[in-house]
């Protein structure tokens, strides 16, 4: 373009410049855009060589594109110049608008800096505006929308060399290069934006693919898990409502998925386990409880909760893992039953008897009677508690440790029936049992013990305890009886026991002696049992030997 006499510029040259600028804005990639900028400076602006130096993220400038000389392109493309060196170059020389021209008379001071450059040889200038091989001309590119070297953010620098007409650019050439650098900055910024958008789209697509894969993996893990899984709402009016269940949970509870969506776990849990469910933490909580099946039965399960979010700030759901522990619970209950029950008769054993008896008794401090009088007189108005429900005394303390709903166990007075009901302890010892063992063997004796245990259990009320203390001794705990009631119970049980018992193919008989003791707070379980045992021996000695058993 500079080969033409200014200000006369052919329309074809303007069209060529316009086409180059259009090509810059339609290049397919950032690399293509940079190369188009370098090529356009050579093809449309009339320079023999041009380089595009692009600012990197660290601030230094890299030769990103070169045009006009293959040898120079191979030498300096990709090389980096420090930002400090470039700032020094752009601060010296002559200012041609936004352009920086450093004549050969000043440029020698830059020969030793680290900016990549191509040296050309040639004769010294013959006239004032002739281009010298060591002249340097730079066109800084600033962020779009800002023009002026001291105002915008530096995007890069176009460096050109050796105008084809051999002269320094005139007013039109300078204006054209400055306008070209401004348009190049816009094209490069747009190319970067497109590249960033393309990378973002690729990254988004990969993330979506990963999300779809993760969702599919979760779906398969959820649906085909060997144990029960459920997703429930968390928060809001519908908190806890089951949204989704897998096949394993539906099979475990015998309920279809459509029916499960009508419930929450609170609707399905056993009434006795509601408190356990409520105490279970929603985030990472775990509980063992019973869930109701469709047929009305219950199954022991282990619930383990975790919270999942639909998105970073999206709705939260409760993911519940339900494991069938029915078999383990059955084994645990069997082991607990074996530890607390007699293996022959199935009755509670001595340890379980003492545990049940101790649970009804409390150890009272020395001044308990005085405090009982206060309780009877005043109750506990601070808590709205009526008199007679008592204070809770801790063993070894001088006072009461707070209010408790424990009702003290009392015994009816000896020799009078004033209507007082207490906890009767009936100590039963079989008469004539040893002779059956001696005559007919231990199998016959075991058969007798089993039948006696059955008759005793059938002869008491629901809630009463029949236990085998050991050998041929049994104990009955019967609460809420007066003295006459306890005597009647002992007579009925004795009459049941003396009936013939079938053992080893023959009918045998045993008798029974009963001693009636009364439990009351302040006694230990052993003291209560000893009292009943002593009364049993008194009763046994009081009857003639021939009347102790029926045969």
PEWOFEN-V780489 format. One record per residue. SS is DSSP state (a for helix, b for strand, c for the rest). Layout:
BEGIN
SS, SS
END
This chain:
BEGIN
c, c, c, c, c, c, c, c, c, c, a, a, a, a, a, a, a, a, a, a, a, a, a, a, a, a, c, c, c, a, a, a, a, a, a, a, a, a, a, a, a, a, a, c, c, c, b, b, b, b, b, b, b, b, b, c, c, c, c, c, b, b, b, b, b, b, b, c, c, a, a, a, a, a, a, a, c, c, c, b, b, c, a, a, a, a, a, a, a, a, a, c, c, b, b, b, c, c, b, b, b, b, c, a, a, a, a, a, a, a, c, c, c, c, c, c, c, c, c, c, c, c, c, c, c, c, c, c, c, b, c, c, c, c, c, b, b, b, b, b, b, b, c, c, c, c, c, c, c, c, c, c, c, b, b, b, b, b, b, b, b, b, b, c, c, c, b, c, c, c, a, a, a, a, a, a, a, a, a, a, a, a, a, a, a, a, a, a, a, a, a, a, a, a, a, a, a, a, a, a, a, a, a, a, a, a, a, a, a, a, a, a, a, a, a, a, a, a, a, a, a, a, a, c, c, c, c, b, b, b, b, b, b, c, c, c, c, c, c, c, b, b, b, b, b, c, a, a, a, a, a, a, a, c, c, c, a, a, a, a, c, c, c, b, a, a, a, a, b, c, a, a, a, a, a, a, a, a, a, c, c, c, c, c, c, b, b, b, b, b, b, b, c, c, c, c, c, b, b, b, b, b, b, b, b, b, b, b, b, c, c, c, c, c, c, b, b, b, b, b, b, b, b, b, c, a, a, a, a, a, a, a, a, a, a, a, a, a, a, a, b, c, c, c, c, c, c, b, c, a, a, a, a, a, a, a, a, a, a, c, c, c, c, c, c, c, c, a, a, a, a, a, a, a, a, a, a, a, c, b, a, a, a, c, b, c, c, c, c, c, b, b, b, c, c, c, c, c, c, b, b, b, b, c, c, c, c, c, c, c, c, c, c, c, c, c, c, c, c, c, c, b, b, b, b, b, b, b, b, b, b, c, a, a, a, a, a, a, a, a, c, a, a, a, a, a, a, a, a, a, a, a, a, a, a, a, a, a, c, c, c, c, c, c, b, b, b, b, b, b, c, c, b, b, b, b, b, b, b, b, b, c, a, a, a, a, a, a, a, a, a, a, a, a, a, a, a, c, c, c, b, b, b, c, c, b, b, b, c, c, b, b, b, b, b, b, b, b, b, c, c, c, c, c, a, a, a, a, a, a, a, a, a, a, a, a, a, a, a, a, a, a, c, c, a, a, a, c, c, c, c
END
